[in-house]
Amino acid sequence: MGKEIVFMFSGQGSQYNKMGNELYDNNKNFKKWMDKLDKVFYNLTGESAIDNLYHNNRNKGSKFDNIFYTHPTIFMVQYALAQTMIEDGIYPKYLLGVSLGEYVAMAVANVLNVEKILEIIVKQVELLKQTCKEGAMISILENVRLYHENSDLNTKSEVIAINYDGHFVIACKEYVVEDIQKYLKEKDISNVKLPVHYAFHSSDIEGLYSPYYKYLENTKYNKPNINMISSMTGNFIQNIDSEFLWDVLRKPMNFRDAIKAFHGTGEYLYIDLGASGTLQNFTKSIIGEKSNKNILSVITPFGSEVNKFNKVNQYCIDNNVIRGKWEK
C-alpha cells in the first residue's frame, strides 16, 4: 500500500507580496485558475487581486497586509495550486485546513462552488470592517504553558492557535501589543507580530457573528467529496453548515491535534499548499525528523516554486504515492 496524499492549507499571516508569482509566470494551469478567480473577485469588487499581488513595483519583502486583498489572495493562491496539482494527477485523499485554509478545503471538497466561497470571503472582509475594531495576532515560539502561567499574557490576550508543542499564537487589542512584546523580549522568548490587523479566533470579532450568520442563512452545503480534517475540531468533518463557517473564524485552531489524528492510521505524504511553508515546518515539528522527507511544500518566500512543484511530482513517482482520481 502506497502513501496517501494530504493537502494542507494555511490562513492569515502566511501571505506576502508576489506569493506564487513564479508559478503564475511559468505554469499555465496555475495561471488559468488564478485568472479565473481574479475575474470573480473583479466582478464582486471592481478591483483586480492579481494586479495588486503581482503587477506592482514592490519587492517580495514589502508590506502586504491590506485584508481587502490578503484575505482573497491567500484563498486564491492555495485553491489554484490545489487544482493545478489535481490536473497534474496528484489527488488528495485528505484535506487539512487552518483558519482561512478551511475555506480552501471546503472549495476543493466541493462543499460549495469556488465562486460562492470567494464571494463569502469578500463579504467577510466587508462585514469585519463594519463590525469589528482592529486588533493583532502574535506568534510565540514557546510551549503554551507560558501563557497559562503568566498574567502578563493571559490577562491581556487570548490563545487562538496551538501549532505544535513549542509554538502558539495569541490575539489581542492593538494597544497591548507593545507591552506583550516587551515582556516576551525580557524573557528572551522569540515572537513576531503577524501581518494581520484583526484578532481572528478571539472574542474581539464577536460583532461579526450576527451579520455574517444572517448573510449565510440560506446557503445550502454539500457533503465533502474528499475527506476533510479540521484544525478547529482536530478531527474529521462529515457535515458542514453555517455554524461551522463561523466557528473556523471564531474558535481557536489546533493544528497539532489535527496532524495527530493521522498517527498510526497509515503512511502519508503531507503537501503544504500555503504560501510560506509554515505548515510544512509545523508538521515536521509534530511528527519528527524520521518522517520529514514525507512533508513537502511548493510556494515559499525563498522561490524555486517550479522546481518544488516538479519535486512533488517526482516524489510521488519514486515513492509509491497513490495517484489518480480520488474515490470514496
N, C-alpha and C positions, 0 to 999 in steps of 0.2 A: 504493500500500500504506500503510495507516494504522499508527499506533504500536501496539505490543503492550504489555500491562499486566504489570508486575512487582509482586507483593505482597511487602513486606519486613517481617520480624518480629524484634523485639529481645528481649533477655534480661534477666537480673538486673541491677539497678541503674537500670533505666528507670522503676521504679514510683514512685508517690506516692499519698497518701491521696485518695480520691474520683476517681481517674482514670476517665474515661468516664462520670461521673455525669450530665453534661448530655445525652448520648445516651441514657442509661438512662431519664431522665425524659421524653424527647421523641421517641424513635424506638421504635415498638412492636416492630419486628423485633429490634433490638439488645437490648431488654429481654427479649423472648421467649427469646433464646439465652442471655443471662446467667442468667435464672431457671432454664432447663433445666439448665445446667451447675452451678448452685448446688445443685440437688436431688441431682445426682450427688455433689457434694462433701459434702453433708449426710449422704447415705447411707453414705459412706465414713468420715466423721469425727464425725458428730453435731453439727457446727458449721455456721453459715452464713457463707460467704465474703462474700456481699453485705452482710449486716448489719455485718460488720467493716469493709468497704470504704466503704460508702455511708451506712448508718444509724447514724452516730456524730456526736458533737459536736465532733470535731477539724476544724481547718481544713485546706485543701489543702497547706499547707506544713509540717504537723506530721509527726512521725516515723512512717514506715510501713516497718518493716524486720524484722518477725517472719516468718521464712521459711515458717512454717506457713500463713500467709495470702498472702504476697507471691508465692511460687512458683506456686500455683494461679491467683491472680487475674491475674498477668501473662499466663498462658496463656489464661484465660477471656476477658479483655477483647479480646485480639487475635483469637482464634477467632471470638468473637461479631461483631466488626467485619467480619472477612472474610466471614462468612456473610451479614451484613446487606448488604454490597456486592454479593455474588453474587445475592442475591434482588432487588436493585435493577438487575440487568443488567450489573454491572461484573465481568466474568470475567477472572481472571488467566491469562496464558499461562505465567508463570513464578512460582515461589515461592522466596524467598531468606530463610533463617533464620539467626539468630546465637544460638548457645548454646541457651538455653531456647526461643528462637524457632524453632529447627529442629524442635522437637516440635510447635509450632503448624503449621508447614509440613507435617509428616507427617500431622497430623489433617486439614488441608484437602485434601491429596492422597489421603486415604483409605488410607494405609499401614496404619493401624489405626483403628478407630472412635474417635470423640472420647471416649466414656465410658471406653474402655480406656486411652487416653493420659492422661486426667485421673487415673485410678487409678494409673498408673505414676508420675506427678508427685507424688502424695500419698505413695506408697511411697518415692520418692527422698528426700523430706524425713525420713521416719521413719528410714530406714537411715542417712542422712547424720548425723543427731543421735546415732545409736547408735555409729557407727564413726569419726567424724572430729572433731578438735578445731576450734574456731572459728578463723577467720583473717580476712584483709582483702584488699580489692582497691582499687587506687589508679589513677585515670585521670590521665594526664600529657600535657600539651599541648606535645609536642616530638617530633622525629624519634627513632625507636627507636635510632639510633646512640648517643644519650645513655646508654642502658642498657648497651650493649656496651663503651663506653669508660670507664665509671666503676664501680669496685669498691664504692662506697657503695650502688649499686643491684644490680649483678649478683652480689654475694655474699650478698645478704640477701633477694632476691626472684626471681621468675620472670616473664618476659614471657608474658602469656596472651592478648593480643589486639593486632593492628595494625589500626586503623580507617581511617587514611589516613596520608599521609607525615608529617604533623605531629601525630599523636596515637596513643598506645599505652596499654596497661593492664598493670599488674603485679599479681601476687598475692604475699602474704607472710604471715608469722605476725603476730599482733596486737601482740606486744611490740616489733616493729621498726618499726611504723608511725611513731611519733614521730621516730625517728632519720632515716627516709627523708624524711619531710615537712620536717624541719628542713634537711636537705641541699638539697632542692629549693627551699625558701624562700631559702636563702643564694645559690642560683644564679639566683634570680628566675624560676623556672620554674613556671607555673601548674599546679596539680594539685588533685584532690579525692578524698577517700576516699568510695567508693561505699557506699550503704546496704545492704551485703551482709556477712554475718558468717561466710562460709565462703570459702576460697580456691579457687574453681572453676577448672578447667583447669590445676591445678598438682599437684605431687606430694603436697601436703598432703591430697588427697582419695583417695589410693590405697586407703585402707582400705575405701572404699565398693565397690570393684570386685567382690570375691568374692560378697558377699551380693546385690548388685544383679544381677550376671550370673546367679546361681542363680535369683533371682526371675523373670528374663526367659527362662529356658532353654526353656520350652515355648511361647513366644509365636510365632505364625505371622504373617508380614508379607506384605502385598500389594505389588505393584509400584506405584509412584506413578502416579496417573492424571492428574497435572499435572506439568510439568517442574519439577524441584527443583534448585536450586543451593545448595551447602553452603558456609558460611563456614569450616567446618573443613577441607575439601579445597580450597576455592577453585574448584570445578568442578561439573559436572553429576553428579547421583546417579541411577543406574539401578536399583540394588537396595539394599534396606535390611535389616539384620539386627541382632541384639542387640549385636554389637560396635560397630556404628555408634551406637546409642543411648548406649553407654558413652563412645565416643570424643568425642562432641559435648559431654560434660560434662568430660572429662579433657584433651583436646588443645587447643592454642591456637587462637584464632579469627583469621581473616584476611579481614575484610570488604573490605579494599582489593582483594585479588586476586579475590574473588568478583564484585565490581562490574566489574572489568576484564575478566572473562570475557564480558561483553556487548559490549565495544568492537568496533566495526566489523562487527557482525553484524545491524544493523538499527536501527530507531528505537523507543524505549520510553518509556512513562510509568511512573515509579517511584513507588509509593504506600507510604509508611511507615505501617504499621498499629500500630506501637508506641505507648506511652503518652506519650512525651516528645518525639517529633520528632527524636531524636538521629540515627537512620539517614538521615533527610532531610538533615540538616546534613553528615553524613559523606559522603553521596553527592554533594552539591554540591561538597565539597572535592576529591573524586576526579575528577569529570567536568569541573568548571569552570563558570564563570558562563554560558557560552553555552547550556548545557542546563538551567539552573536552573529555568526555567519548566516543565520536564517532570518535576519532582521535588516531590511533594506529601505532606502529612500531614493527619491528621484530628484526632487527640487530642494536645493538649499542655497543660502546666500553665497556659497563658495563656487557655484557654477557647475559646469560639466553635466548639464541636465540630459543632453542627448546620449552621452556615454553611459550615464547611470540608468537611463531608460533601457538602453541596449543590454546593459549588465543584468538587469532584472530578467529580460527575455532569455539571455544565455543561461542564467542561473536555473531558470525553470527547465530548460532543456537538459542541462548537465546533472540535475539533482532529483530527477523523477518527481517533479512537482506537477500535481494534477492540473491539466489544462483542458480546454474545451468547454462548451456551454454548461452552465450550472444547472443541475437537475435536483428537484426537491426530493 
